[in-house]
């Protein structure tokens, strides 16, 4: 969403990609509102769509904690299969309802390229200035990512899916 929103604001793809891959904030709801509006969508309408507000709360307050634990290597592996199924189900439903809202709003999918959303060739910009101006923060350091631990989790998830 952030990539598409930044491209619609005129940023070059590589700059929008760098920001969207690394930007993190604790002001999630505020920034989601900004991003949704960047994409030409109505935030209040999104929150009132189906059960999206409740899903958003679960996504931010429940499943995000577990994603962050995996990302930062705090949790090496989850052995509670019921918890894993619940986390996956919530995130999947969140994405499905977000995509359903886009269809309802007459917009393309967030999985489509920014050009399909109407983004034109972007201009070169200072990434830190863009983050400060549009999102009210600065670009963080790249996150550390433990590939081995992530690989172990993916193996576990593949076992659950089969």
Buried (B, 14 or more C-beta within 10 A) or exposed (E): BBBBBBBBBBBBBEBBBBBBEBBEBEEBEEBBBBBBEBBEBEBEEBBEBBEBEEBBEBBBEEBBEBEEEBBEEEBEEBEEEEEBEBBBEBBEBBBEBBBEBBEEBEBBEBEEEBEEBEBEEBEEBEBEEBBEEBBEBEBEEEEEEBEEBEEBBEEBEEEEEE
